[in-house]
Amino acid sequence: MTLYKKNFLKMLDLTSQEIEEYLRVAALLKEKKKKGEAHDFLRGKNVALIFEKTSTRTRCAFEVAAADLGMHAVYLDPKSSQIGKKESIEDTAKVLGRMFDAIEYRGYGQEIVEALAEYSGVPTFNGLTNESHPTQILADLLTVREHFGKIKGLTLAYYGDARYNMGNSLMVGAAKMGMNFTACCPAAYFPDPALIQKCKEIAAQTGSVLRFEEDPAKGSVGADVVYTDVWVSMGEAPEAWEERIQDLSPYKVNGNVMKRANERAVFMHCLPAFHDLGTEIGREMKARFGLDDMEVTNEVFSGKQSVVFDEAENRLHTIKAVMALALCDGI
Ligand code: CP
């Protein structure tokens, strides 16, 4: 099994063994970084980082990982390229494929990153699409393994809107790794039935149990990991907030949700989070809806069970593993 020259587009494409390999190399490169050991074995390689949406963690992780590996990264922001506006994705991919050894894409539909991969001919990495956020899932799995010493057999309860990239990708990642997965939200917010069916088939092979729970008092019972995400995704209209707040408020992760989970349970969030009034959007929500927090209380976010910043750090080590394995044969 080799990941050399492979794309990294969505969790569904990966075997359990391939996920294990990304985690093994991420742990190895993390250790090297902590010890201050050089690991710049991709000197001379170039990666294009296309960001059609904003980012802190993903962009920084790709840029720092590239620098640590000895690579050069070129950041293309939504305004400074012709992508999709004056030039098709196919033509863009063909141009970038002539100049770069790899491409990262964050933006809209999954079909865009798939097209970049197809037409560029170089390894292409998904830094978040509407449907999928696979680099986040690798960081989450590494964090879970570091905390519990294993992944298989644990239970992750996802509170919030499970229809999009995070809910989808966590469900697939859990099923592939033999971790139990509960989506806790109103039925209208459950993942796509076709994806649930695929994940049930995977779960039947790995021993994972998938649950879809509408009762917020039941979702975290027996959970080792309680996970949530923002209620309105990037790029959605501001009008979406009112409906989302009304539907998802019963699913806010608070002290009671954590108390019902296992004693050693951890709280995870891919970030950014609305847990206080320290952001513009947080203050706007306070003015419009009288809310002091949204998907998670500050007590849980800042509490001793929270591992959100370990998770954020692991974006660096896992993204580094994705680039290293795609561009170096044998690590
Ligand atoms: N979790 C995540 O993808 O963070 P950014 O949007 O800051 O990249």
Boltz pocket constraint, residues with backbone or C-beta under 6 A from the ligand:
constraints:
  - pocket:
      binder: B
      contacts: [[A, 54], [A, 55], [A, 56], [A, 57], [A, 58], [A, 59], [A, 127], [A, 128], [A, 136], [A, 270], [A, 271], [A, 272]]
      max_distance: 6.0
